[in-house]
């Protein structure tokens, strides 16, 4: 059916395709073809981590999956740092395959960049200094955060603690290059996770409410809704995919 567009999921720092596990079933049960990418150096690909991994590497991971699966007319979803990745990947996808290839862009409590801005651009000077120091002491990889900062406790916190890996950090100060005119016609969704609201996403929260063309929804949960509120997140993604396909 026309409204059953494929969905591609891109995780954030320290994670992998595994973090989407709880939303895969409801998305697929609704009839969607769903793919979750693991970025180079993360998740089960942690053994590939190296100092020169950059944003282009991760955008190529997404483009590679799209080409290998011969996807067209799909929705691309990014979480947290993954917002940088899906922005760069979307620009490459539309440039190579045409505007018809991408039906929608969804940012799940994610970084929403402007052209020439970096992952670090919305962070305070103190956060930038702290993260650079941590990465410098860990072979240019950022050690995982405590999931308690994302509102996760008990078994959910333990699940992330067991699985998280240091995240490649060569892209932290790297500006993203994309054509905003090329991406402007693509429907966009921002899922704002408000309880607790992660401070490093504040700049993106303000941006999507100031720019035209955004659909903004809120979930009263922490930064990892695919873990803490999977049904609510899945429903928002399903609603967006259905609208984007119309």
GIVEN-V730197 format. One record per residue. N is the residue number from 1. PSI is psi in whole degrees, 0 to 359 (999 if undefined). OMEGA is omega in degrees with one decimal (none if undefined). D_FIRST is the distance of its C-alpha to the first C-alpha in Angstrom with 1 decimal. Layout:
n psi omega d_first
N PSI OMEGA D_FIRST
N PSI OMEGA D_FIRST
This chain:
n psi omega d_first
1 154 -173.7 0.0
2 326 -176.0 3.8
3 1 178.8 5.6
4 63 -177.4 5.5
5 150 175.0 8.1
6 153 179.2 11.1
7 130 177.8 14.1
8 126 -174.8 17.7
9 131 -179.3 20.6
10 122 -176.2 24.2
11 175 176.4 27.1
12 197 -177.5 30.4
13 145 173.5 34.0
14 357 -172.7 35.4
15 206 179.1 32.1
16 184 178.4 29.6
17 333 -177.6 26.2
18 331 -173.2 27.7
19 341 -179.0 27.8
20 5 -169.8 24.1
21 319 -173.2 24.4
22 346 178.1 24.0
23 349 -178.0 20.7
24 314 -175.7 18.9
25 311 179.3 18.5
26 327 177.6 17.0
27 317 -179.2 14.5
28 326 178.2 13.5
29 333 177.6 13.8
30 0 174.2 11.1
31 9 -177.8 8.7
32 143 166.5 9.6
33 126 -173.5 11.6
34 133 176.6 14.9
35 135 175.4 18.1
36 125 -178.3 21.5
37 142 164.4 24.2
38 121 -177.3 27.9
39 150 -178.6 30.0
40 127 178.9 33.2
41 355 -179.7 36.1
42 170 174.4 34.1
43 225 -179.7 33.0
44 358 176.5 33.4
45 21 -179.8 34.2
46 332 179.9 37.2
47 348 178.8 39.5
48 2 -177.9 38.4
49 136 177.5 39.6
50 165 -171.7 42.2
51 335 -173.0 43.9
52 9 175.0 42.3
53 131 -178.8 38.6
54 187 -178.1 37.4
55 324 178.8 34.3
56 324 176.9 33.6
57 313 -176.7 33.5
58 324 174.3 30.8
59 322 178.2 28.7
60 328 175.2 29.1
61 316 -179.4 27.8
62 313 -179.9 24.5
63 323 178.9 24.4
64 318 177.7 25.3
65 317 -179.5 22.4
66 317 -179.1 20.0
67 319 -178.4 21.7
68 323 -179.6 22.2
69 359 179.7 18.5
70 49 -178.0 17.6
71 147 174.5 15.2
72 145 179.0 14.0
73 46 -174.2 12.4
74 168 175.3 13.1
75 133 -178.8 15.0
76 127 -173.5 18.6
77 130 177.1 20.6
78 140 177.5 24.3
79 133 172.5 26.9
80 237 175.5 30.5
81 332 179.8 31.9
82 342 174.5 28.4
83 324 174.8 28.1
84 317 -175.9 30.5
85 313 -176.6 28.6
86 331 176.4 25.2
87 310 179.0 27.0
88 319 -179.6 28.8
89 319 179.9 25.9
90 319 179.8 23.7
91 317 179.9 26.5
92 321 -178.9 26.8
93 312 -179.2 23.1
94 322 179.2 23.0
95 322 -175.3 26.4
96 321 -170.2 25.5
97 347 -179.7 21.9
98 161 -176.0 21.6
99 333 -178.6 20.2
100 341 -174.6 16.6
101 334 -172.7 16.6
102 116 -177.5 16.7
103 336 -177.8 14.6
104 156 176.1 16.9
105 123 179.1 20.1
106 132 -179.4 21.0
107 112 -177.8 24.6
108 101 -176.4 25.5
109 51 -166.7 29.2
110 164 171.4 29.4
111 125 175.6 31.7
112 101 -172.7 30.6
113 157 165.4 33.0
114 157 178.2 34.4
115 134 179.0 35.3
116 357 178.1 38.4
117 160 -177.6 38.2
118 173 174.7 38.2
119 324 -176.4 37.0
120 348 -169.7 40.5
121 327 -178.7 40.7
122 5 -177.0 39.8
123 153 176.7 42.1
124 160 178.3 45.6
125 324 179.9 48.5
126 318 178.7 49.4
127 316 179.5 45.9
128 312 -179.0 45.9
129 318 -179.7 49.4
130 315 -177.7 48.6
131 320 178.3 45.5
132 321 179.0 47.3
133 317 179.1 50.2
134 316 -179.5 48.1
135 320 -179.9 46.3
136 329 -179.4 49.6
137 357 -175.5 51.0
138 45 174.0 48.1
139 44 178.1 47.7
140 39 173.7 45.5
141 141 -177.9 43.0
142 120 178.6 42.4
143 150 -177.9 43.1
144 148 174.2 40.5
145 160 173.4 40.9
146 121 -179.2 41.7
147 346 175.7 38.4
148 331 177.4 40.6
149 342 179.0 40.3
150 9 -179.9 36.5
151 12 -178.6 37.4
152 136 -179.6 36.9
153 168 173.6 39.6
154 227 -174.8 40.5
155 325 179.7 38.1
156 317 176.6 35.4
157 316 -179.1 38.1
158 322 -179.8 39.4
159 315 178.1 36.0
160 319 -179.6 35.8
161 324 179.8 39.4
162 329 -168.3 39.1
163 335 -177.8 36.2
164 147 176.4 36.8
165 158 175.5 38.5
166 141 -175.0 40.3
167 133 175.1 38.1
168 141 -169.0 39.0
169 12 -179.0 40.6
170 343 -176.7 41.3
171 2 -171.4 38.7
172 318 -179.8 40.1
173 2 -173.8 42.1
174 125 177.1 40.0
175 143 177.3 38.7
176 136 179.5 35.1
177 119 175.3 34.7
178 162 -178.9 31.7
179 106 -177.8 31.3
180 332 177.6 30.3
181 321 179.7 29.7
182 323 -176.0 27.1
183 346 -174.1 25.2
184 321 -177.8 25.9
185 348 -174.8 22.9
186 127 175.9 20.5
187 141 -175.6 19.5
188 139 178.2 21.6
189 138 171.3 21.9
190 123 176.5 25.2
191 110 -175.9 25.5
192 115 179.8 29.2
193 118 -163.0 30.8
194 353 -173.6 34.0
195 94 -4.2 35.9
196 150 176.9 37.6
197 125 -178.5 36.6
198 123 -174.6 37.3
199 328 -176.8 39.8
200 353 177.1 38.6
201 358 -175.3 35.3
202 318 -178.9 37.3
203 322 178.2 37.3
204 321 177.8 33.5
205 317 -179.8 33.4
206 319 -175.6 35.7
207 314 -174.7 34.0
208 337 177.1 30.5
209 344 179.3 32.3
210 332 -179.2 34.4
211 147 172.7 31.9
212 160 171.6 29.6
213 4 -178.1 25.8
214 139 165.7 25.4
215 122 -176.8 23.7
216 128 175.5 26.0
217 156 -179.5 25.6
218 144 171.7 28.3
219 129 -178.9 28.5
220 69 178.9 32.0
221 179 -176.9 32.2
222 194 -168.3 33.5
223 344 -178.4 32.4
224 71 -176.3 30.2
225 338 177.0 27.7
226 343 175.9 25.6
227 313 -171.7 28.8
228 338 -179.9 30.3
229 57 -172.2 27.3
230 323 -178.7 24.2
231 318 178.7 22.4
232 316 178.8 23.2
233 314 -179.8 22.1
234 319 -179.1 18.8
235 319 176.8 18.1
236 320 179.0 19.1
237 322 177.4 16.8
238 317 178.6 13.8
239 319 -179.0 14.9
240 316 179.5 15.5
241 320 179.8 12.2
242 316 179.6 10.5
243 321 -178.9 13.3
244 332 -178.6 13.3
245 345 -174.8 9.8
246 999 none 10.9
